[in-house]
Amino acid sequence: MKTDIRRLGTSGEGIPVYAFRYVWGGPMFVGTMAQDLLAIRPEAVIDTGTGYYMVDYDKLDIAMISQPEDVFPLTDEAAMELAVRARRRAPASVQPAI
């Protein structure tokens, strides 16, 4: 359900962080992949029962953020930093089922 996937790095807690876009379009997002978390942080994965998983960002040290289309693309380092800072400041959320 994602396209344009690019690995940015790893969070302080060892969570793989990616930039990606959903196949239906929209902005670029920074976050993680539920499939990666199944092996290292299964408590942060929600099984929707439809064959797709969701990430419970409340249980991670990063937040999923989006980058508006009308701004200059962030560097990988800047995107990682924003995802970490966003998690510290605001309540997290659950990503859409993918």
N, C-alpha and C positions, 0 to 999 in steps of 0.2 A: 504494500500500500504506500510505499515511499519510493522516491526517485531522487536523483542528484545527491546521493549519499556520499558524504566525505568525512572521514575520521578526523577530529580536531585534536584529540588527546585523551587524557585520563584525569578524572577529578581526584581530589585529595583522598577520597575513600576508595579509590580504585575503580570507579565507574567509567566505562568507555563513553566518550562524548562525541557526538556527530552533528554535522549540519545536514539538513535534508529538507525535501519538499514533499508534500503529499501528492499522490498521482492525480488528484482532482484539481490541482493548482493551488494558487495562493502564495503566501510569502514563504521565505526560507525560515526554517525553524532550527534551533539548537536544542538538543536533548540527547536521550539515550534510546537504546533498542531493548524492548522487552525480552527478545530472544537471548541477548547477551546476559541479561539479569537473571534468567532462569538458572544459569550455572553458578552465579556468584552472589546474588541477592534475591532468591525466589520470593521472599516475603514482600518485595516491592512490585511483584507482578500479579495482575488480576486476570484470571481466566474468564472471559466473557461467556464461555459456553457456545460460542459461534465459530470457534476455530481461530479467533483472533485474541490477542492479548493486549492489555493496557498497562501502562506504567503508573504506579502510585508514587508521585514525586514527593509526597510528604515523608517518605521513608528514605530519601536520598539527600545528598549534600549539594545537589544542583536543582535548578528549575528548568522547565522547558520555556524557552523564549522564542518570540518571532521577530523577524526583521522586516519592517515595512518595505515595500517594493520601491518607494521613492527616495530611499537613502542609499548612500554609497555603501557597497558591500563591506562588511567588517572583516578584518584579518582573523585568522584562526585563533590567535592569542586573545584578541579583543572579544570575540564571541564566547570563548571559554570563560573569561573573566566576568562577562555579563551574566552568564548562566549561574556562576557561583555566587555573585553578589545578589542576584535576584532571589535566590533561595534564602539568603540570610535576611533579606528585608521583608519579604511577603510570604503569606501562606502559599504553599504549593498546590498543585492540582493533579488531576488524573488526565493523562493525554487521551485523545480520541482512540477508539478501538482501531487497531491496525493489524 
